[in-house]
Amino acid sequence: MPDADDALAFTIAARDDAEAVAQVRVAAARALTAAHGRGHWSHEATRAGVVIGMLQAQVWLARAHDEPVATFRLSTRKPWSIDQARFPASARPLYLTDMAVAPAWQRRGVGRRCLAAAIAAARAWPADALRLDAYDASAGAGDFYARCGFVEVARATYRGVARRFFTYPLDASAIDALSAPPSSR
């Protein structure tokens, strides 16, 4: 298998890529379910669902020598799972959702490369913050996001699901807001 550092190419997915995006998401969901049992992470994407998602967001696809290996979505539209009150003020937040890495490509730097691509795309958007949430469970990727420079701003059960909320500030005012004591956020 080729090395992820040498081979990864990121593109905004086209409608013709919807099946490949769905396959990556399904493989990741099945691996999480096998490792951690059934949960919200067990949802299996469909081609039709991916196409609908493309109407509301940029869906990105990472390929290694034409093999689909990872995906994520970027949107200005707040997803259901995000409680805006938990985040520092932001005029132009962008939301990162549906990040998935094919199981054979996990633990090889692909997730970090996805985040780097998402941050670069957010800066070009332009956005002033990149927001996401992670399950507050063994299947959640919160510790990974923290290691990659995202700042945890809250933990809460939102709409019945335990979550960790993260932000990645993209401008100085957002960084200043994160430096403020929690009571003033």
Contacts in CASP RR format, 6 or more apart in sequence:
PFRMAT RR
TARGET T0000
AUTHOR 0000-0000-0000
METHOD contacts of the structure
MODEL  1
MPDADDALAFTIAARDDAEAVAQVRVAAARALTAAHGRGHWSHEATRAGV
VIGMLQAQVWLARAHDEPVATFRLSTRKPWSIDQARFPASARPLYLTDMA
VAPAWQRRGVGRRCLAAAIAAARAWPADALRLDAYDASAGAGDFYARCGF
VEVARATYRGVARRFFTYPLDASAIDALSAPPSSR
1 104 0 8 1.000
2 64 0 8 1.000
2 65 0 8 1.000
3 108 0 8 1.000
4 64 0 8 1.000
4 69 0 8 1.000
4 105 0 8 1.000
4 108 0 8 1.000
4 109 0 8 1.000
4 110 0 8 1.000
4 113 0 8 1.000
5 109 0 8 1.000
7 64 0 8 1.000
7 65 0 8 1.000
8 62 0 8 1.000
8 63 0 8 1.000
8 64 0 8 1.000
8 69 0 8 1.000
8 70 0 8 1.000
8 110 0 8 1.000
8 113 0 8 1.000
9 62 0 8 1.000
9 63 0 8 1.000
9 64 0 8 1.000
10 60 0 8 1.000
10 61 0 8 1.000
10 62 0 8 1.000
10 113 0 8 1.000
10 114 0 8 1.000
10 117 0 8 1.000
11 60 0 8 1.000
11 61 0 8 1.000
11 63 0 8 1.000
12 58 0 8 1.000
12 59 0 8 1.000
12 60 0 8 1.000
12 61 0 8 1.000
13 20 0 8 1.000
13 21 0 8 1.000
13 50 0 8 1.000
13 54 0 8 1.000
13 59 0 8 1.000
13 60 0 8 1.000
13 61 0 8 1.000
13 71 0 8 1.000
15 51 0 8 1.000
15 54 0 8 1.000
17 59 0 8 1.000
17 61 0 8 1.000
17 68 0 8 1.000
18 47 0 8 1.000
18 48 0 8 1.000
18 49 0 8 1.000
18 50 0 8 1.000
18 51 0 8 1.000
18 54 0 8 1.000
19 47 0 8 1.000
19 50 0 8 1.000
20 61 0 8 1.000
20 68 0 8 1.000
21 45 0 8 1.000
21 50 0 8 1.000
21 59 0 8 1.000
21 61 0 8 1.000
21 68 0 8 1.000
21 71 0 8 1.000
22 45 0 8 1.000
22 46 0 8 1.000
22 47 0 8 1.000
22 49 0 8 1.000
22 50 0 8 1.000
23 68 0 8 1.000
24 61 0 8 1.000
24 68 0 8 1.000
24 69 0 8 1.000
24 70 0 8 1.000
24 71 0 8 1.000
24 100 0 8 1.000
24 101 0 8 1.000
24 102 0 8 1.000
25 44 0 8 1.000
25 45 0 8 1.000
25 50 0 8 1.000
25 71 0 8 1.000
25 98 0 8 1.000
25 100 0 8 1.000
26 44 0 8 1.000
26 45 0 8 1.000
27 100 0 8 1.000
27 102 0 8 1.000
27 103 0 8 1.000
28 100 0 8 1.000
28 101 0 8 1.000
28 102 0 8 1.000
28 103 0 8 1.000
29 41 0 8 1.000
29 42 0 8 1.000
29 43 0 8 1.000
29 44 0 8 1.000
29 45 0 8 1.000
29 100 0 8 1.000
30 44 0 8 1.000
31 103 0 8 1.000
31 106 0 8 1.000
32 41 0 8 1.000
32 42 0 8 1.000
32 139 0 8 1.000
33 39 0 8 1.000
33 41 0 8 1.000
33 42 0 8 1.000
35 139 0 8 1.000
36 137 0 8 1.000
36 138 0 8 1.000
36 139 0 8 1.000
37 139 0 8 1.000
39 139 0 8 1.000
40 135 0 8 1.000
40 161 0 8 1.000
41 135 0 8 1.000
41 139 0 8 1.000
41 140 0 8 1.000
45 98 0 8 1.000
50 59 0 8 1.000
53 59 0 8 1.000
53 73 0 8 1.000
56 75 0 8 1.000
56 77 0 8 1.000
57 73 0 8 1.000
57 74 0 8 1.000
57 75 0 8 1.000
57 77 0 8 1.000
57 97 0 8 1.000
58 73 0 8 1.000
58 74 0 8 1.000
58 75 0 8 1.000
58 121 0 8 1.000
59 71 0 8 1.000
59 72 0 8 1.000
59 73 0 8 1.000
59 98 0 8 1.000
60 71 0 8 1.000
60 72 0 8 1.000
60 73 0 8 1.000
60 74 0 8 1.000
60 114 0 8 1.000
60 117 0 8 1.000
60 118 0 8 1.000
60 121 0 8 1.000
61 68 0 8 1.000
61 70 0 8 1.000
61 71 0 8 1.000
62 68 0 8 1.000
62 69 0 8 1.000
62 70 0 8 1.000
62 71 0 8 1.000
62 110 0 8 1.000
62 113 0 8 1.000
62 114 0 8 1.000
62 117 0 8 1.000
63 69 0 8 1.000
64 105 0 8 1.000
68 102 0 8 1.000
69 101 0 8 1.000
69 102 0 8 1.000
69 104 0 8 1.000
69 105 0 8 1.000
69 110 0 8 1.000
70 99 0 8 1.000
70 100 0 8 1.000
70 101 0 8 1.000
70 102 0 8 1.000
70 105 0 8 1.000
70 110 0 8 1.000
70 111 0 8 1.000
70 113 0 8 1.000
70 114 0 8 1.000
71 98 0 8 1.000
71 99 0 8 1.000
71 100 0 8 1.000
72 96 0 8 1.000
72 97 0 8 1.000
72 98 0 8 1.000
72 99 0 8 1.000
72 100 0 8 1.000
72 114 0 8 1.000
72 117 0 8 1.000
72 118 0 8 1.000
73 96 0 8 1.000
73 97 0 8 1.000
73 98 0 8 1.000
73 99 0 8 1.000
74 94 0 8 1.000
74 95 0 8 1.000
74 96 0 8 1.000
74 118 0 8 1.000
74 121 0 8 1.000
74 122 0 8 1.000
74 125 0 8 1.000
75 94 0 8 1.000
75 95 0 8 1.000
75 97 0 8 1.000
76 92 0 8 1.000
76 93 0 8 1.000
76 94 0 8 1.000
76 95 0 8 1.000
76 127 0 8 1.000
77 95 0 8 1.000
78 84 0 8 1.000
78 93 0 8 1.000
78 95 0 8 1.000
79 95 0 8 1.000
79 97 0 8 1.000
79 133 0 8 1.000
80 159 0 8 1.000
81 97 0 8 1.000
81 133 0 8 1.000
81 158 0 8 1.000
81 159 0 8 1.000
81 161 0 8 1.000
81 163 0 8 1.000
82 95 0 8 1.000
82 131 0 8 1.000
82 133 0 8 1.000
82 165 0 8 1.000
83 154 0 8 1.000
83 156 0 8 1.000
83 158 0 8 1.000
83 163 0 8 1.000
83 165 0 8 1.000
86 153 0 8 1.000
86 154 0 8 1.000
86 156 0 8 1.000
86 165 0 8 1.000
87 93 0 8 1.000
87 129 0 8 1.000
87 131 0 8 1.000
87 153 0 8 1.000
87 154 0 8 1.000
87 165 0 8 1.000
87 167 0 8 1.000
88 129 0 8 1.000
88 153 0 8 1.000
88 167 0 8 1.000
88 169 0 8 1.000
88 174 0 8 1.000
88 177 0 8 1.000
88 178 0 8 1.000
88 180 0 8 1.000
88 185 0 8 1.000
89 177 0 8 1.000
90 128 0 8 1.000
90 129 0 8 1.000
90 131 0 8 1.000
90 167 0 8 1.000
90 174 0 8 1.000
91 128 0 8 1.000
92 125 0 8 1.000
92 126 0 8 1.000
92 127 0 8 1.000
92 128 0 8 1.000
92 129 0 8 1.000
93 127 0 8 1.000
93 128 0 8 1.000
93 129 0 8 1.000
93 130 0 8 1.000
93 131 0 8 1.000
94 122 0 8 1.000
94 125 0 8 1.000
94 127 0 8 1.000
94 129 0 8 1.000
94 130 0 8 1.000
94 131 0 8 1.000
95 130 0 8 1.000
95 131 0 8 1.000
95 132 0 8 1.000
96 115 0 8 1.000
96 118 0 8 1.000
96 130 0 8 1.000
96 131 0 8 1.000
96 132 0 8 1.000
97 132 0 8 1.000
99 111 0 8 1.000
99 114 0 8 1.000
99 115 0 8 1.000
99 118 0 8 1.000
99 132 0 8 1.000
99 141 0 8 1.000
101 110 0 8 1.000
101 111 0 8 1.000
101 114 0 8 1.000
111 144 0 8 1.000
112 148 0 8 1.000
115 145 0 8 1.000
115 148 0 8 1.000
115 150 0 8 1.000
118 130 0 8 1.000
119 130 0 8 1.000
119 168 0 8 1.000
119 170 0 8 1.000
122 130 0 8 1.000
122 168 0 8 1.000
122 170 0 8 1.000
123 170 0 8 1.000
126 170 0 8 1.000
127 170 0 8 1.000
128 169 0 8 1.000
128 170 0 8 1.000
128 171 0 8 1.000
128 173 0 8 1.000
128 174 0 8 1.000
129 167 0 8 1.000
129 168 0 8 1.000
129 169 0 8 1.000
129 170 0 8 1.000
129 171 0 8 1.000
129 174 0 8 1.000
130 150 0 8 1.000
130 167 0 8 1.000
130 168 0 8 1.000
130 170 0 8 1.000
131 165 0 8 1.000
131 166 0 8 1.000
131 167 0 8 1.000
131 168 0 8 1.000
132 145 0 8 1.000
132 150 0 8 1.000
132 165 0 8 1.000
132 166 0 8 1.000
132 167 0 8 1.000
133 158 0 8 1.000
133 163 0 8 1.000
133 164 0 8 1.000
133 165 0 8 1.000
133 166 0 8 1.000
134 140 0 8 1.000
134 141 0 8 1.000
134 142 0 8 1.000
134 145 0 8 1.000
134 163 0 8 1.000
134 164 0 8 1.000
134 166 0 8 1.000
135 141 0 8 1.000
135 161 0 8 1.000
135 162 0 8 1.000
135 163 0 8 1.000
135 164 0 8 1.000
136 155 0 8 1.000
136 162 0 8 1.000
136 163 0 8 1.000
136 164 0 8 1.000
137 162 0 8 1.000
140 164 0 8 1.000
142 150 0 8 1.000
142 152 0 8 1.000
142 164 0 8 1.000
142 166 0 8 1.000
145 152 0 8 1.000
145 166 0 8 1.000
146 152 0 8 1.000
146 166 0 8 1.000
149 168 0 8 1.000
150 166 0 8 1.000
150 167 0 8 1.000
150 168 0 8 1.000
151 166 0 8 1.000
151 167 0 8 1.000
151 168 0 8 1.000
151 169 0 8 1.000
151 178 0 8 1.000
152 164 0 8 1.000
152 165 0 8 1.000
152 166 0 8 1.000
153 165 0 8 1.000
153 166 0 8 1.000
153 167 0 8 1.000
153 178 0 8 1.000
153 185 0 8 1.000
154 164 0 8 1.000
154 165 0 8 1.000
155 162 0 8 1.000
155 163 0 8 1.000
155 164 0 8 1.000
155 165 0 8 1.000
156 162 0 8 1.000
156 163 0 8 1.000
156 165 0 8 1.000
157 163 0 8 1.000
167 174 0 8 1.000
167 178 0 8 1.000
169 175 0 8 1.000
169 177 0 8 1.000
169 178 0 8 1.000
177 185 0 8 1.000
178 185 0 8 1.000
END
